[in-house]
């Protein structure tokens, strides 16, 4: 399957225009080029719409695997503690053996993200888990950290690991803005990231969650990303939250133009500094995640997406990966999406 074929069938794909580094993410491009069956499934959905099958003959092309739901922070925008309390979960870690069982069943995988509702650097087996994925020839292996533990032995081990991308969450370009969002030590975080990029060849990107608190300061983020030696700025939105920019912009039409101008200016500044720029869409249309990407929690349960991790649909450790991928509950979820009758939780997080 060549680029010309994909360009003809999916004209919205920016083939050949996005920097190679920015492709290190589980977007449509990476998924369809890593797995012909995934490309065929996406084409089926595009062509048949509601008549497409809920059965996925393709294995997931990308995975987000929650290796821990423990965290060293308690950010106001994070639903982690509320979800754990509501479900009666005890904060804990996925075992290395569980991850090995999951990874051993993967086929045609493009990207594995070892990350969920917790802080991956708290997991004692993070590097062995990265090795587990690398030994199965997974092309892209990433993890996301708040960066506050990225020092000492943890940083040493990660710096020499087979990770292909480290994503660090920094939600403000200065101490006051960052502390208002995360209530943590901004200067230690910046030092940790700068020291890591200086000593390791692993590409680092910065995840920035845009919200009402940091909206005004957001234009300074490209400068911070460049200063710490990172290569990419990824902008996300809080969904289903009172501080949500998506909810604010979509609910107040006059802010749409301002938001678009903000995105354009962020991209311009990133381009000037040679930084890749990726931004979430405000509106989710034709969701393809349940057809191409698997989200697995610490106990091996498939969940609908990274924003609905508290909804468990099937367990890959009990039934096996591929049977769970096509479990009755997974297919029921896909049917609602194909029909345009999105499940209620999707509306609750402003995704429908």
Secondary structure, 3 states (H helix, E strand, C coil): CCHHHHHHHCCCCCCCCCCHHHHCCCCHHHHHHHCHHHHHHHHHHHHHHHHCCCCCCCCCCEEEECCECCCCCCCCCCCHHHHHHHHCCCCCECCHHHHHHHHCCCCCCCEEEECCCCCHHHCCCHHHHHHHHHHCCCCEEEEEECCCCCCHHHHHHHHCCCCCEEEEECCCCCHHHHHHHHCCCHHHHHHHHHHHHHHCCCEEEEEEEEECCCCCCHHHHHHHHHHCCCCEEEEEECCCCCCEHHHHHHHCHHHHHHHHHHHHHHHHHHHHHCCEEEECCCCCCCCCHHHHEEEECCCCEEECCCCCCCCEEEEHHHHCHHHHHCCHHHHHHHHHHHHCCCCHHHHHCCCC
